[in-house]
């Protein structure tokens, strides 16, 4: 080829090659034994050109290569690079990867409870750690050149997402930002915002999956492709993909009416042959058991596989089911290797704790190549599962969705048992974004030729809906940013109130809100043009028709109001009459399906029972239970009584009366007809309408008749135009209120927070008081409550274990609220201090309500949860793991995680507590030592 080029062309090609060799990208590419994809090269070139980058690409596509290039650039330039991740497990994994490449001397780790080589030029950390460093003005920021934000789409998270925006806004301008995101549908919008707050930012979006993903549905013994073979290209091809018609037929067949022995056809039972045919058809459709699924995947060569089960108990049960079924996925050599690795990794765990932690059952599963992975497991156990899976020694993992976040666990296949999960509030369908994130685990680059996503058939499954999930690769990034008390004092301390307000208005949340206003503003302008036309249409030559139309509206509204008042008064009179009814009263039901004579069996008041029928407390008034002359027993509502009802007669109800007995009803109804059948109820006289005597109505009618426009021949035409004008004007005002509500929303929330902090003497104008400086060092959901407890000396003279119990209330949140059971609490000073904390929270909650600081919008202080106080008190008092976990009724992984969060806040309190004659700082440090022992101390990931 080169021989065909002219000398000038060969010279130009040589110049290009030389220029490429002179870049930092050339030696970086040589570090990998595979070529870089176009999107990776484009992003790296933009970085080297001094631009920030946003890379949005599918899970498993290798976008972290761009982050690693930022590390490479920083080291080459003699500057620092911070690599941030959303979770500690991912930080640990990235730290290990970078140490392998650059050596332990150049790479550090900061995760809140781990600090390794903190002054290294490359530091891997959780995003919260970087946020805290920015607010504290840490010296570690000196010389910082690059920040990589891995999984930046996490800023949508409603609990922690604000931290990402805080970091992006507050990073020094000299720092180049590398944002790595899953594929999101509004990457350009996010990139526009980054461009606004960070300067020149290149947006690189890749929809391409380097490893094709094939979608399947497993029903009974057969694995169906989700899409028709000729229309699918592993999720990479162009054109619309058609749903497999076999699956559509399967769903239709399952939805056909099932046999019911009560069904009749032409008066006879459904024929036995029909039932047998239906049974045969249905025998092909069932949801395979978990062991059957793993055996099927093994037979098809689709292991290793991750099965996502949205329940911790479900994951553990799945492992047990596979063990009971006798599944063995490892040979003797693999079993021996597994035991060696496990014993080496768990050597530091005391022998007495192994039994408590379910070690031996866990090890048996690992030796067979089967494991669970969820947040309730001991972190050490999770790390071992991850290592064995990567080594190919565990081939089937049953995991909750937390595994889907970034951790590098390559699988050939991903199995989804159900497409519904508990989101903390209700069972909800998984979103296209979640489906993409979960199935993105299948077919990791450089390992598999193709990946497979398998969804298990469930009764009522809609193949079209599943195809929609699988075909929608993107989801929008929505900001969850909200100002907090800690954020407010830190901002005011650094920038003053005015500049802080301006900074918050640069958040992505406000950017999105302002953008949404553009369309509404356009509609307002269109409406205003329409109003001009309607105004012309209602113009009258005799006078001001707008004034005349206003009189007509006022008259109509007054008449409607009086009509509503009259109806309300009639309902109230009817309800009062119903409340006076007693069992045995004979009444006449005036309207409704059961109109006519009726005997009251139970007045339907909250008075308990009458004649064996329970009374109910109804928000919409009494609901009497009656027997009609037609022998029906029904509970009536107030709507059956538009007018007051009076007893016509009294009857005795036999004690033996049973409303469920037809004979009892027949006898009592017959007695009712005999007793009162001849009585003719009085007709309710219609009262004079209130409007007839209303002075306001008389005045408005007089003004209408006297108005010049009243005599216009085209009055009704003008009135129609006036009505359209009024409706459009009302709609326009609503739109304007929406614009007003969305503009400066973040700044308004900040103003309310500042007002509360000023009220409590944390701020005085632009000055941060001594209390405010203390609050600035307390990070967490209940930052203000912790600061108030320090100020009121609530924790003085508490022992270390008692202090740990109190601090647990600031961090712990039960997975499912159980208000019926009061948590067990330590007695004495700790119990009194916890009570005082609840009292302080009540005071803060009332102040927040007064200032319209809304917890539903993610701002404010939730109620402290005392559910972990007894467990951490026992642990800090030196009790054994077995006893603590049994008392706490909590998995070991949860216990360790909450203990580490308690330790984190205890460390903050030790740093923030007053030094003047206070025991809190000293006891907080002692409490850290008391909690950081045993299973908590040897768990490296929190």
Residue pairs with C-beta under 8 A, 6 or more apart in sequence:
2 10
2 13
5 13
20 26
23 45
23 48
24 48
24 72
24 73
24 76
25 41
25 44
25 45
25 48
25 69
28 44
28 69
28 72
29 35
29 36
31 72
31 101
32 65
34 446
36 44
36 65
37 61
37 62
37 206
37 208
37 210
39 55
39 57
39 61
39 63
39 204
39 205
39 206
39 208
40 62
40 63
40 65
40 66
42 202
42 204
43 53
43 55
43 63
43 66
43 69
43 202
43 204
44 65
44 66
44 69
46 53
46 202
46 204
47 53
47 66
47 69
47 70
47 73
47 176
47 178
48 73
50 176
50 200
51 176
51 200
51 201
51 202
52 176
52 177
52 178
52 179
52 194
52 198
52 199
52 200
52 201
52 202
53 66
53 177
53 178
53 179
53 201
53 202
53 203
53 204
54 152
54 179
54 181
54 187
54 190
54 191
54 194
54 201
54 202
54 203
54 204
55 63
55 66
55 178
55 179
55 180
55 181
55 204
55 206
56 181
56 182
56 183
56 184
56 187
56 203
56 204
56 205
56 206
57 63
57 181
57 182
57 183
57 204
57 205
57 206
57 208
58 182
58 183
58 206
58 207
58 208
58 209
58 436
58 440
58 473
59 182
59 404
59 436
59 437
59 440
59 441
60 209
60 210
60 211
60 440
60 441
60 443
60 444
60 445
60 451
61 206
61 208
61 209
61 210
61 445
62 210
62 445
63 180
63 181
63 206
64 94
64 150
64 180
66 178
66 180
67 83
67 148
67 150
67 178
67 180
68 98
68 101
70 81
70 83
70 146
70 148
70 176
70 178
71 81
71 83
71 98
71 102
71 122
71 146
71 148
73 81
73 145
73 146
74 80
74 81
74 121
74 122
74 145
74 146
75 81
75 102
75 106
75 121
75 122
77 145
79 121
79 143
79 144
79 145
79 146
80 121
80 122
80 123
80 140
80 143
80 144
80 145
80 146
81 121
81 122
81 123
81 144
81 145
81 146
81 147
81 148
82 123
82 124
82 125
82 130
82 144
82 146
82 147
82 148
83 94
83 98
83 122
83 123
83 124
83 125
83 148
83 150
84 124
84 125
84 126
84 127
84 129
84 130
84 147
84 148
84 149
84 150
84 167
85 91
85 94
85 124
85 125
85 126
85 127
85 150
85 151
85 406
86 126
86 127
86 150
86 151
86 154
86 157
86 160
86 405
86 406
87 126
87 405
87 406
88 111
88 112
88 113
88 114
88 126
88 941
88 942
89 379
89 382
89 383
89 386
89 407
89 941
90 150
90 151
90 405
90 406
90 407
91 109
91 111
91 124
91 125
91 126
92 109
92 111
92 114
92 383
92 940
92 941
93 386
93 407
93 408
94 124
94 150
95 107
95 109
95 116
95 124
98 107
98 122
98 124
99 107
102 122
104 117
105 117
105 120
106 120
106 121
106 122
107 117
107 120
107 122
107 123
107 124
108 115
108 116
108 117
108 118
108 119
108 120
108 122
108 123
108 124
109 115
109 116
109 117
109 123
109 124
109 125
110 116
110 118
110 123
110 124
110 125
110 126
110 129
111 125
111 126
111 129
111 942
112 126
112 128
112 129
112 900
112 904
112 942
113 900
113 903
113 904
113 942
114 940
117 123
118 140
119 140
123 140
127 149
127 154
127 160
127 163
127 164
127 167
128 160
128 163
128 779
130 147
130 167
131 163
131 166
131 167
131 170
131 779
132 779
133 140
133 141
134 141
134 166
134 167
134 170
134 171
135 170
135 486
135 490
135 494
135 776
136 777
137 494
141 172
144 172
144 174
144 175
145 174
145 175
145 176
146 175
146 176
146 177
146 178
147 167
147 171
147 175
147 176
147 177
147 178
148 178
148 180
149 164
149 167
149 168
149 177
149 178
149 179
149 180
150 180
150 406
151 180
151 181
151 182
151 405
151 406
152 164
152 179
152 180
152 181
153 181
153 182
153 184
153 477
154 160
154 161
154 164
155 161
155 162
155 164
155 165
155 477
155 479
155 480
155 481
155 508
156 477
156 478
156 479
156 480
157 480
158 480
158 858
159 480
161 479
161 480
161 481
162 480
162 481
162 482
162 484
162 487
162 858
165 479
165 481
165 507
165 508
165 509
166 481
166 487
168 177
168 179
168 194
168 197
168 198
168 508
169 197
169 503
169 506
169 507
170 503
171 177
171 198
173 198
173 199
177 194
177 198
177 201
179 190
179 194
181 187
181 190
181 477
182 433
182 436
182 437
182 440
183 205
183 206
183 207
183 436
183 473
183 474
184 190
184 433
184 474
184 475
184 476
184 477
185 474
185 475
185 476
186 476
186 477
187 203
187 205
187 477
188 203
188 205
189 477
189 512
189 515
190 203
190 477
190 508
191 201
191 202
191 203
192 511
193 508
193 511
194 201
195 201
196 506
196 511
197 506
207 473
208 236
209 234
209 235
209 236
209 443
210 445
211 443
211 444
211 445
211 448
211 449
211 450
211 451
212 233
212 234
212 235
212 236
212 443
212 450
212 451
213 234
213 235
213 439
213 440
213 442
213 443
213 450
213 451
213 452
213 453
214 225
214 232
214 234
214 235
214 450
214 451
214 452
214 453
215 225
215 226
215 227
215 232
215 235
215 439
215 453
215 455
215 470
216 223
216 224
216 225
216 226
216 452
216 453
216 454
216 455
217 223
217 224
217 226
217 247
217 454
217 455
217 456
217 457
217 461
217 463
217 466
218 224
218 288
218 293
218 296
218 415
218 454
218 455
218 456
218 457
219 250
219 284
219 285
219 286
219 287
219 456
219 457
220 283
220 284
220 285
220 286
220 288
220 457
221 284
221 288
222 284
223 296
223 300
223 454
224 244
224 246
224 247
224 250
225 232
225 244
226 232
226 243
226 244
226 247
226 455
226 463
226 466
226 467
226 470
227 241
227 242
227 243
227 244
227 467
227 470
228 241
228 242
228 243
228 244
228 245
231 239
231 240
231 241
231 242
232 241
234 450
235 470
235 473
241 467
241 471
243 463
243 464
243 467
244 463
247 463
248 463
248 464
250 284
250 285
250 457
250 463
251 461
251 462
251 463
253 281
253 282
253 285
254 282
254 285
254 459
254 460
255 460
256 278
258 278
259 270
259 274
259 275
259 278
261 269
263 269
263 270
264 270
265 271
285 457
286 457
287 456
287 457
287 458
287 459
288 296
288 456
289 321
289 325
290 307
290 318
290 321
290 322
290 398
291 321
291 322
291 325
291 327
293 307
293 415
293 454
293 456
294 303
294 305
294 307
294 322
294 327
294 329
294 370
294 396
295 327
297 303
297 305
297 396
297 413
297 415
297 454
298 329
298 395
302 412
302 413
302 452
302 454
303 329
303 395
303 396
303 412
303 413
304 389
304 392
304 394
304 395
304 396
304 397
304 410
304 411
304 412
304 413
305 395
305 396
305 397
305 411
305 412
305 413
305 414
305 415
305 454
306 397
306 398
306 399
306 403
306 409
306 411
306 413
306 414
306 415
306 441
307 318
307 396
307 397
307 398
307 399
307 414
307 415
307 416
307 417
308 399
308 400
308 401
308 403
308 404
308 414
308 415
308 416
308 417
308 438
309 315
309 318
309 398
309 399
309 400
309 417
310 400
310 401
310 417
310 418
310 420
310 421
310 422
311 400
311 422
312 372
312 374
312 375
312 376
312 400
312 891
314 398
314 417
315 372
315 373
315 374
315 398
315 399
315 400
316 372
318 372
318 398
319 365
319 370
319 371
319 372
319 398
320 361
322 365
322 368
322 370
322 396
323 364
323 365
323 368
323 370
327 368
327 370
327 396
328 368
328 369
329 368
329 369
329 370
329 395
329 396
330 338
330 367
330 368
330 369
330 393
330 395
334 369
334 393
335 367
335 368
337 393
338 366
338 367
338 369
338 388
338 393
338 394
339 363
339 367
341 384
341 387
341 388
341 391
341 393
342 363
342 366
342 384
342 388
345 380
345 383
345 384
345 387
346 354
346 359
346 380
346 384
348 938
349 357
349 359
349 380
349 935
349 938
350 934
352 880
352 881
352 882
353 881
353 882
353 934
353 935
354 360
355 882
356 881
356 882
356 885
356 892
357 378
357 381
357 881
357 892
357 935
362 371
362 381
365 371
365 372
366 384
366 385
366 388
366 393
366 394
369 393
369 394
369 395
369 396
370 394
370 395
370 396
370 397
370 398
371 385
371 388
371 389
371 394
371 396
371 397
371 398
372 385
372 397
372 398
372 399
373 382
373 385
373 386
373 397
373 398
373 399
373 400
373 403
374 399
374 400
374 402
374 403
374 893
375 400
375 402
375 893
375 894
375 897
376 891
376 892
376 893
376 894
377 385
377 891
377 892
377 893
378 892
378 893
378 896
378 935
378 939
379 893
379 896
379 897
379 939
379 940
379 941
379 942
380 938
380 939
380 940
380 941
381 893
382 893
382 941
383 940
383 941
385 394
385 397
386 407
386 409
388 394
389 397
389 409
389 411
390 408
390 409
390 410
397 403
397 409
397 411
401 421
401 434
401 437
401 438
403 409
403 441
404 434
404 437
404 438
404 440
404 441
405 437
408 444
409 441
410 441
410 444
410 447
410 448
411 441
411 442
411 443
411 444
411 451
412 442
412 443
412 447
412 448
412 451
412 452
413 442
413 451
413 452
413 453
413 454
414 438
414 439
414 441
414 442
414 451
414 452
414 453
414 454
415 454
415 455
415 456
416 435
416 438
416 439
416 453
416 454
416 455
416 456
417 456
418 456
418 458
419 429
419 430
419 435
419 455
419 458
419 461
419 466
419 469
420 427
420 428
420 429
420 430
421 427
421 428
421 430
421 434
422 428
430 438
430 469
431 475
432 468
432 469
432 472
432 473
432 474
432 475
433 474
433 475
435 469
435 470
435 472
436 472
436 473
436 474
436 475
439 451
439 453
439 470
441 451
442 448
442 451
442 452
442 453
443 449
443 450
443 451
443 452
444 451
453 470
455 466
478 512
479 507
479 508
479 509
479 511
479 512
480 509
480 858
481 507
481 508
481 509
481 746
482 509
482 746
482 749
482 857
482 858
482 859
483 504
483 746
483 749
483 750
483 753
483 859
484 753
484 783
484 859
485 753
485 756
485 757
485 762
485 775
485 783
485 784
485 787
486 775
486 776
486 778
486 779
486 780
486 783
488 500
488 750
488 753
488 754
488 757
488 763
489 757
489 762
489 763
489 768
489 772
489 773
489 775
489 776
490 776
491 500
491 503
491 504
492 500
492 754
492 763
492 766
492 768
492 772
493 768
493 772
493 773
493 776
494 500
495 503
496 766
497 754
497 763
497 765
497 766
500 750
501 747
501 750
501 751
504 510
504 746
504 747
504 750
505 744
505 746
505 747
507 746
509 745
509 746
510 744
510 745
510 746
510 747
513 742
513 743
513 745
513 746
514 742
514 743
516 742
517 739
517 742
517 743
520 735
520 738
520 739
520 742
521 739
523 735
524 732
524 735
524 736
524 739
527 728
527 731
527 732
527 735
528 732
530 728
531 725
531 728
531 729
531 732
534 721
534 722
534 724
534 725
534 728
535 546
535 725
537 718
537 721
537 724
537 725
538 545
538 546
538 549
538 718
538 719
538 721
538 722
538 725
539 545
539 718
540 548
540 709
540 712
540 714
540 715
540 718
541 712
542 708
542 709
542 711
542 712
543 707
543 708
543 709
544 709
545 709
545 712
545 718
545 722
546 722
546 725
547 707
548 704
548 707
548 709
548 710
548 722
549 718
549 719
549 722
549 723
549 725
549 726
551 700
551 703
551 704
551 707
552 704
552 719
553 726
554 700
555 697
555 700
555 701
555 704
558 691
558 694
558 696
558 697
558 700
559 691
559 697
562 689
562 690
562 691
562 694
562 697
563 691
565 690
566 687
566 689
566 690
570 642
570 643
571 638
571 642
573 643
573 644
574 638
574 641
574 642
574 643
574 644
574 645
575 621
575 622
575 638
576 644
577 641
577 644
577 645
577 646
578 603
578 604
578 621
578 622
578 624
578 638
578 641
578 645
579 603
579 605
579 621
579 622
581 587
581 600
581 603
581 622
581 624
581 645
581 647
582 600
582 603
582 647
583 600
583 601
583 602
583 603
583 610
583 611
583 653
584 599
584 600
584 650
584 651
584 652
584 653
585 599
585 600
585 647
585 649
585 650
586 597
586 598
586 599
586 600
586 647
586 648
586 649
586 650
586 651
586 672
586 675
586 676
586 679
587 597
587 598
587 599
587 600
587 626
587 645
587 646
587 647
587 648
588 596
588 597
588 598
588 645
588 648
588 681
589 595
589 596
589 597
589 598
589 626
589 628
589 636
589 640
589 641
589 645
590 640
590 641
590 642
590 643
590 645
590 684
591 640
591 641
591 642
592 636
592 639
592 640
594 626
594 628
594 630
594 632
594 634
594 636
594 640
595 640
596 628
596 629
596 630
597 628
597 629
597 648
597 672
597 673
597 676
597 677
598 626
598 627
598 628
598 629
598 636
598 672
599 626
599 627
599 651
599 653
599 668
599 672
600 624
600 625
600 626
601 610
601 611
601 613
601 624
601 625
601 626
601 627
601 633
601 653
601 657
601 659
602 609
602 610
602 611
602 613
602 614
602 615
602 624
602 625
603 610
603 615
603 622
603 624
604 615
604 616
604 618
604 622
604 623
604 624
604 625
604 635
604 636
605 615
605 622
606 615
606 616
606 617
607 615
608 614
608 615
609 615
611 653
611 655
611 657
612 658
612 659
613 625
613 659
616 623
620 637
620 638
621 638
622 638
623 635
623 636
623 637
623 638
624 635
624 636
625 633
625 634
625 635
625 636
625 659
626 633
626 634
626 635
626 636
627 633
627 659
627 665
627 668
627 669
627 672
628 634
628 669
629 669
629 672
629 673
629 677
630 669
631 662
631 665
631 666
631 669
632 665
633 659
633 665
643 684
644 684
646 682
648 676
648 679
648 681
649 675
649 676
649 679
651 671
651 672
651 675
651 676
653 668
654 668
656 664
657 664
657 668
658 664
659 665
691 697
704 710
709 715
709 718
712 718
749 853
749 857
749 859
752 851
752 852
752 853
753 853
753 859
754 763
755 851
756 847
756 848
756 851
756 853
757 763
757 772
757 775
758 764
759 847
759 851
760 771
760 788
760 847
761 769
761 771
762 768
762 769
762 771
762 772
762 775
762 787
763 769
763 772
768 776
771 787
771 791
774 787
774 790
774 791
774 912
774 914
775 783
775 784
775 787
777 908
777 911
777 912
778 786
778 787
778 905
778 908
778 909
778 912
779 908
780 786
780 810
780 811
780 905
780 908
781 810
781 811
781 861
781 862
782 810
782 811
782 841
782 861
782 862
782 864
784 844
784 861
785 810
785 837
785 840
785 841
785 844
785 861
785 864
786 807
786 810
786 905
786 908
786 909
787 912
788 840
788 844
789 795
789 806
789 836
789 837
789 840
790 909
790 912
790 913
790 914
790 920
792 836
792 840
793 918
793 920
794 806
794 833
794 836
794 837
794 840
795 803
795 806
795 833
795 909
795 920
795 923
796 918
796 919
796 920
797 829
797 919
798 806
798 829
798 830
798 833
798 919
798 920
798 923
799 829
799 923
800 876
800 923
800 924
800 926
800 927
800 929
800 930
801 826
801 830
801 872
801 873
801 876
801 877
801 927
801 930
802 826
802 828
802 829
802 830
802 833
802 873
803 906
803 920
803 923
803 924
803 927
804 872
804 873
804 875
804 876
804 902
804 906
804 927
804 930
804 931
805 825
805 826
805 830
805 834
805 869
805 870
805 872
805 873
805 876
806 830
806 833
806 834
806 837
806 869
807 902
807 905
807 906
807 909
807 924
807 927
808 866
808 868
808 869
808 871
808 872
808 898
808 902
809 834
809 837
809 864
809 865
809 866
809 868
809 869
810 864
810 905
811 868
811 898
811 901
811 902
811 904
811 905
812 865
812 866
812 867
812 868
812 869
812 898
812 901
813 862
813 865
814 865
814 867
823 866
823 867
823 869
823 870
824 870
824 887
825 831
825 834
825 866
825 869
825 870
826 869
826 870
826 873
830 869
830 873
834 864
834 866
834 869
837 864
838 863
838 864
841 861
841 863
841 864
844 861
845 860
845 861
845 863
848 854
848 855
848 860
848 861
853 859
853 860
854 860
855 861
855 862
868 888
868 898
868 902
870 887
870 888
871 884
871 887
871 888
871 890
871 895
871 898
872 898
872 899
872 902
872 931
874 883
874 884
874 887
875 884
875 895
875 899
875 930
875 931
875 936
876 927
876 930
876 931
877 930
878 930
881 892
881 934
881 935
884 895
885 891
885 892
885 895
888 895
890 898
892 935
895 935
896 935
896 936
896 939
896 942
897 942
899 931
899 932
899 936
900 936
900 939
900 942
901 942
902 931
903 928
903 931
903 932
903 936
906 924
906 925
906 927
906 928
906 931
907 924
907 928
909 920
909 921
909 924
910 920
910 921
910 924
910 925
910 928
911 921
913 920
913 921
913 924
914 920
914 921
915 921
